[in-house]
Amino acid sequence: MQRSIDRILTTHVGALQRPAALSAAMAEHGEWAPEVLPRLSAAVVAVVARQQDTGIDVVDDGEFGKTIWMWYIRDRMDGIEGQDWSQSAEPIMKGRDREQFPGFYAWADANASLFGYMEDSYFWSANITQPVVTGPIRYRADAVRRDIANLTAALGERPATEAFMPVVAPASIEVGMANEYYGSRDDLMRALADAIREEYKAIVDAGFVLQVDDAWVPAMWDREPDYDLETYRRYAAMSIEVLNHALDGLPEDRIRYHLCWGSWHGPHAHDVPLADIVDIMLRVKAGAYLIEAANSRHEHEYHLWEDVKLPDGKILIPGVVTHATNQVEHPELVAERITRYADRLGRENVMAGADCGFGSRIHPELGWAKLASLAEGAALASDRIWKR
C-alpha cells in the first residue's frame, strides 16, 4: 500500500455517482445484458480518468458494477434469495436516533431525504426484497472478475498511483437477512465469511488494494437501544473476529478497513464515540483504517490520537470532506484537517480521504467538487508540512 512519503496522498471511500443512463440501462436490462456490458466498461474508464483529473491518487471503479454496498453480494452468492419482505422481519430503520427525533424521521421518511441523492435506481434496486438464506452459501466469482477486468482496462489507459476495490464485511452482509438454512447465527456468519473471502482474495490477487466496508458495526449501537456498552462491544468484537477469519492469510498491507456510522442524513446524536470502539477497530487485520472525521458529529475526534497509538506500519485515512452536507469544504479547511492528523500520527501515516461514499449520498456536481477540494487541500497541507 502506498504511503504519503513526499506528499499527502488522496483517496476516497468508493461509491461515486453512476451515470444516469447507465443506471437506467442496468435497472431495465440487468448488469449482464449485452447492451449494458460495454457501457459499464466505458463508464469505468471515464470515472477512473475523472478521479485522476480531479487529483485523486488512489482510485477505484466507482462501484459501478454493484447495487447497494451491503446487498450487492446476494447476486454473487448461491443460497441467498430476494423475497418479499416478511411482516415479521426485524425493521432496519429503527434506533435511538429515531426514538429521540420521531418527528424529524417521519418527515424524512415521507420525503425520502435520509440518503440525499436517490436518483440511481439500480443502486437502490436490492432494497425492494429481503435477503433470505435458503441453502448452503457458495460464492460465484463471475461478477468480481468482470469488475476486476474493467478496472484493469481503465488503468491500462490511465495508470494511477494505486487502485482499490471495496467489498462488504460479513457483519454488514447480515443486515436484514433472514436465515432459513443454518442452525445458528454463528454458522451463518462463518459461511458468509468463508464465501466473501473469495472476493477479498480475488481483488488482492489481481494487484488491487482491498477495502472492507463495515458501516453496521458502529451503527448497531444506535440501532439496538437495549444494548449497554458492554453488550455492544461484545457484538463488535465478535463481528471483527468473523471478519478476521475471512481475511486470514491475506497480506495486511494490501487491505484497508472502512468504518462509518451509517451515513444517513440524520441527527446522528447517538453515534457511538470512536473512543469506545477504536481498540476493536484496530484489531482488524488491515494496513489502513478509514474513519469519518469531517462531519460535525465526529470532527473533534482527532484528539483521540493524542492518547491512542496507531500501530507501527499502519495508515489512518480520515475523512476530510463529507457527504453529510451540501457545502463544499474550503481547501484551507481541508488542509487544516489533514494537518491535525499528520501532527499527531506522522505525515507518512496519513492519507486524505472522505467520510463515506458519495454515490448515493450527494448530488454528483457536489461530490466531484468536494473531491477537487480534497485534492487542493492535500496539496496545501503537503506544501506546508514538508517545508517544516
Secondary structure, DSSP 4 states (H G I P E B T S, - for coil): ----SSS--B---S-----HHHHHHHHHH-TT-TTTHHHHHHHHHHHHHHHHHHT-SEE--TTTT-SSTTTGGGGGEEEEEEEPPPTTSPPSS-SHHHHH-HHHHHHHHHHT-TTS----HHHHGGGGSEEEEEEEEEE--HHHHHHHHHHHHHHHHS--SEEEEEEE-HHHHTTT-EESS-SSHHHHHHHHHHHHHHHHHHHHHTTPEEEEE--HHHHHHHH-TT--HHHHHHHHHHHHHHHHHHHTTS-GGGEEEEE-S---SS--TTPPPGGGTHHHHTTSS-SEEEE--SSTTTGGGGGGGGTSPPPTT-EEEEEEE-TT-SSPPPHHHHHHHHHHHHHHH-GGGB-BEESS-STTTS-HHHHHHHHHHHHHHHHHHHHHHHT-
